[in-house]
Amino acid sequence: MALPAVERRNFKIGKYDIVAQPALGSAHMLRYTVMLNGKRLGALLSVPTESDCKFLECPPAVPPVKIFQVTHRPGRPKKNASAPAVQPLSENPHRGLRHDDLPPGTLPIDIKRSE
């Protein structure tokens, strides 16, 4: 026994004409084709709303692809780049205080107080 096929039907949503016809390979799903003045705007597998039809008619602007984000890899040297200059340890402002940095005759912990 064959399943009854869903019939094709037409209706309007606002100024848009909708043609509902059976989707290929399905006995119960419909494909909704949105048309405006005889021109096909697109098709959906769910019942479109008027905002869906407006989106198909005039989609929002998409920003251009930013190639720089793909090619720029921060923290990784570029090809054929020279080695970075080596900084001497005494010029590094981010290291902590060391015994070598103290003036002669001073101790890191003031032992003189305990005497």
Number of C-alpha atoms within 10 A of each C-alpha: 3 5 7 8 12 15 10 12 12 11 10 12 13 9 12 19 20 22 17 23 19 18 14 9 7 10 13 13 16 21 18 23 21 25 20 13 9 9 9 14 17 12 18 14 14 11 13 15 11 13 10 13 25 14 12 16 16 9 10 8 6 6 6 6 8 8 8 8 9 8 8 10 10 8 6 7 11 10 6 6 7 8 7 7 6 6 8 7 9 8 8 9 7 7 9 7 9 8 10 7 9 11 8 8 5 11 11 9 7 9 9 8 6 5 5
